Amino acid sequence: MVDFHPKLRSQDQVNLPIVRAMPVATPVSYEEVPRDVITTERLYPSGFIHPDHTHARGQFAYAAEGAMTVVTPMGNWIVPPQCAVWLPAEVPHEMRMSGQVRMLNAFVHRHAQQASQLPYRCQVLRTSALLRDLISEAAQQPPLYKPGTRAARIMALLVDEIATMQPLALNAPLPNEPRLARLCRAMLAAPSVALGVDEAAGRVGLSRRSFTRLFRAELGMSFVAWREQACLLSAIARFAQGDSITRVAYDLGYGSPTAFSTMFKRVMGMAPHLYRM
């Protein structure tokens, strides 16, 4: 059974797995379930925000439908439809839903993620057909599945398959330097290619040369490349909400839909109209 939360907003109201009714003896929180992997399936409406929170387990969140923006102290990640995000245990994160989102989660115990060498950093991941089938089947298993059974083998294979997935460069990292961090957070809230290097440098009180050097030293990329990435994340989220290519292009400061489409195809490997299909 999949639960739908059309109006809920607080973390407390959505923090418990509601995939299926559990026996009275089952622990209330999935964190307490004595199994290496616990799965849940949820439906969220577009615009739903899951407030900042952490998990004692690592979280693999697969966007079966819709897109998710994940906000952490280290930066933002966008999870397109049919992709997933890996969040190591104890990483504070907020999740924002774009379009109706059907999310399938696997919460992995620390020793299981260490044994399978799952990433120690947040990553957006591609998903194979096998992984998508596994997470779908795993979500149908009872929370207290018995060791050595088919359900337990599905969970073990699920974790192994997650560990083989290739990461996607769909994040905008945040610098540690306070002035740059404030600038980048403001840009993520309202991304635009119209903000040039000189204006950005002026906002943080640096010369153009000092700004470009500091930015690259902090993040390993230029401000222009980071700005493009921030715009890309916003575009993917807005496409999931149904916004048109033209509207997104102009809102992000591009001079024409063609200029935006060129950037999108170069980064994503396909034109935006094909991505939105």
C-alpha positions in Angstrom: 0.0 0.0 0.0 1.3 3.5 -0.9 0.3 6.4 1.3 -0.3 9.8 -0.2 0.3 13.0 1.7 -1.6 15.8 0.0 -1.4 18.3 2.9 1.2 17.3 5.4 4.2 19.6 5.9 5.9 18.8 9.2 8.6 16.2 9.5 6.9 14.4 12.4 3.9 13.7 10.2 5.8 11.9 7.5 8.8 10.4 9.3 7.5 6.9 9.7 7.3 4.3 7.0 3.7 3.8 5.9 4.2 1.2 3.1 2.1 -1.4 4.8 0.4 -2.1 8.1 2.9 -3.6 10.6 2.2 -6.2 13.4 2.0 -4.7 16.9 5.4 -6.3 17.7 7.2 -4.4 14.9 9.3 -1.4 16.1 7.6 2.0 15.5 10.6 3.5 13.7 12.4 1.8 10.8 15.6 2.8 12.5 14.8 0.3 15.2 14.0 -2.6 12.8 16.7 -5.3 13.3 17.4 -5.8 9.6 20.2 -4.5 7.4 17.9 -2.9 4.8 14.4 -1.4 5.3 12.4 -0.2 2.3 9.5 2.3 2.0 7.4 3.7 -0.8 5.8 7.1 -0.7 3.8 9.5 -2.9 4.3 13.2 -2.4 2.5 16.1 -4.2 4.4 18.7 -6.2 5.8 21.4 -3.9 6.0 19.2 -0.8 9.0 20.0 1.4 10.4 17.5 3.8 12.1 19.7 6.3 15.8 19.3 7.3 16.4 16.0 9.0 18.9 13.1 9.4 18.8 9.3 9.4 20.9 6.9 11.5 21.0 4.8 8.3 22.2 5.6 4.8 19.3 6.5 2.5 19.0 5.4 -1.1 16.0 7.5 -2.5 14.8 6.5 -6.0 12.6 8.9 -7.9 10.3 6.5 -9.7 8.2 9.5 -10.8 8.8 13.2 -10.5 12.0 15.0 -9.5 13.6 15.8 -6.1 15.9 18.6 -5.0 18.1 17.6 -2.0 19.5 20.4 0.1 22.5 19.7 2.4 25.2 21.8 4.1 27.6 20.7 1.3 25.4 21.8 -1.6 22.3 21.0 -3.6 21.5 17.9 -5.7 18.8 17.4 -8.3 17.4 13.9 -8.7 15.6 13.5 -12.1 12.9 10.9 -12.7 14.3 7.4 -12.8 17.4 8.4 -11.0 18.3 8.2 -7.3 20.3 9.9 -4.6 22.6 8.3 -2.0 22.8 10.0 1.4 25.2 8.6 3.9 24.0 8.3 7.5 23.7 11.4 9.6 23.9 13.8 6.7 21.3 16.7 7.4 19.1 17.1 4.3 15.9 18.7 3.1 13.9 17.3 0.2 11.8 19.3 -2.2 9.4 17.7 -4.6 8.9 18.8 -8.2 5.9 17.3 -9.9 4.1 14.4 -8.1 6.9 12.3 -6.7 6.8 8.5 -6.1 9.8 7.8 -4.0 11.1 4.4 -3.2 13.6 4.3 -0.3 16.1 1.8 1.0 17.6 2.6 4.4 20.8 0.8 4.8 22.5 -0.1 8.2 26.0 1.3 8.6 27.7 -2.1 8.6 25.9 -3.1 5.4 26.9 0.0 3.6 30.5 -0.4 4.8 30.6 -4.0 3.7 29.3 -3.1 0.2 31.5 0.0 0.0 28.7 2.4 -0.6 29.8 6.0 -1.2 30.7 8.1 1.9 29.5 11.3 0.1 26.1 12.4 -1.3 25.7 11.3 -4.9 23.1 11.3 -7.6 23.1 7.9 -9.3 22.1 6.4 -12.5 19.8 3.4 -12.1 19.9 0.2 -14.0 16.8 -1.8 -15.0 17.9 -4.4 -12.5 18.2 -1.8 -9.7 14.7 -0.4 -10.5 13.2 -3.9 -10.4 15.0 -4.7 -7.2 13.9 -1.6 -5.3 10.3 -2.1 -6.5 10.2 -5.7 -5.4 12.0 -4.8 -2.1 9.4 -2.3 -1.3 6.8 -5.1 -1.2 8.6 -7.1 1.4 7.6 -7.1 5.1 9.8 -5.0 7.4 10.7 -8.0 9.5 11.7 -10.4 6.7 13.4 -13.5 7.8 17.2 -14.0 7.3 18.0 -16.4 4.6 14.7 -16.0 2.8 14.0 -14.7 -0.7 13.3 -11.2 0.8 16.6 -11.1 2.5 18.4 -12.1 -0.7 16.6 -9.3 -2.6 17.7 -6.8 0.0 21.3 -8.0 -0.2 21.4 -7.9 -4.0 19.8 -4.4 -3.9 22.6 -3.1 -1.8 25.2 -4.7 -4.1 23.6 -3.2 -7.2 23.4 0.3 -5.6 27.2 0.1 -5.1 27.8 -0.5 -8.8 25.8 2.6 -10.0 27.6 5.4 -11.8 27.3 8.9 -10.2 25.9 11.9 -12.2 27.3 15.4 -11.9 23.9 16.9 -10.9 24.9 18.9 -7.9 26.0 22.5 -7.1 28.4 22.3 -4.2 28.7 25.0 -1.6 32.0 26.7 -0.6 33.2 26.9 3.0 34.2 30.6 2.6 31.3 32.5 4.2 31.1 35.3 1.6 31.0 32.8 -1.3 28.6 30.5 0.6 26.1 33.4 1.0 26.4 34.3 -2.7 26.0 30.7 -3.8 22.9 30.1 -1.6 21.3 33.3 -3.0 22.1 32.0 -6.5 20.5 28.6 -5.8 17.4 30.4 -4.6 17.2 32.4 -7.8 19.7 31.1 -10.4 20.4 33.2 -13.5 23.2 33.3 -16.1 22.6 37.1 -16.1 24.8 37.4 -13.0 28.2 38.1 -14.4 31.6 37.5 -12.8 32.2 41.2 -12.1 28.9 41.7 -10.4 29.3 38.5 -8.3 32.8 39.7 -7.2 31.4 43.1 -6.2 28.7 41.4 -4.1 31.3 39.7 -1.9 33.7 42.7 -1.9 36.5 41.2 -4.0 38.3 42.1 -7.1 37.5 40.0 -10.2 40.9 38.3 -10.0 40.7 37.5 -6.3 37.1 36.3 -6.7 37.8 33.9 -9.5 40.9 32.5 -7.7 39.1 32.0 -4.5 36.0 30.5 -6.1 38.1 27.9 -8.0 40.2 27.2 -4.9 37.1 26.5 -2.9 35.1 24.4 -5.3 37.5 23.3 -8.0 35.5 24.9 -10.8 34.9 28.4 -12.2 32.1 30.6 -11.1 30.7 30.5 -14.7 30.6 26.6 -14.6 29.0 26.6 -11.1 26.4 29.2 -12.3 25.5 27.0 -15.2 25.2 24.0 -12.9 22.8 25.9 -10.6 20.7 26.9 -13.6 20.6 23.2 -14.8 19.4 22.0 -11.4 16.6 24.6 -11.4 15.6 23.7 -15.0 15.3 20.0 -14.3 13.1 20.7 -11.2 10.9 23.0 -13.2 10.5 20.6 -16.1 9.2 18.1 -13.6 6.6 20.7 -12.5 5.5 21.1 -16.2 7.1 24.4 -17.0 7.8 25.1 -20.7 11.3 25.3 -22.1 10.7 28.9 -23.2 9.6 30.0 -19.8 12.5 28.3 -18.1 15.0 29.6 -20.5 14.0 33.3 -20.1 13.5 32.9 -16.3 17.1 31.7 -16.0 18.4 34.7 -17.9 19.2 33.1 -21.3 18.8 35.3 -24.3 16.8 32.7 -26.2 15.4 29.2 -25.8 18.0 28.1 -28.3 20.9 29.3 -26.1 19.4 27.4 -23.2 18.8 24.3 -25.2 22.5 24.3 -26.4 23.7 24.4 -22.8 21.2 21.7 -21.7 22.2 19.3 -24.5 25.9 19.8 -23.9 25.6 18.9 -20.2 22.7 16.4 -20.3 23.5 14.7 -23.7 20.0 15.4 -25.0 17.9 18.3 -26.1 15.4 19.6 -23.4 12.4 18.7 -25.5 13.5 15.1 -25.6 14.3 15.1 -21.9 10.8 16.3 -21.1 9.1 13.5 -23.1 
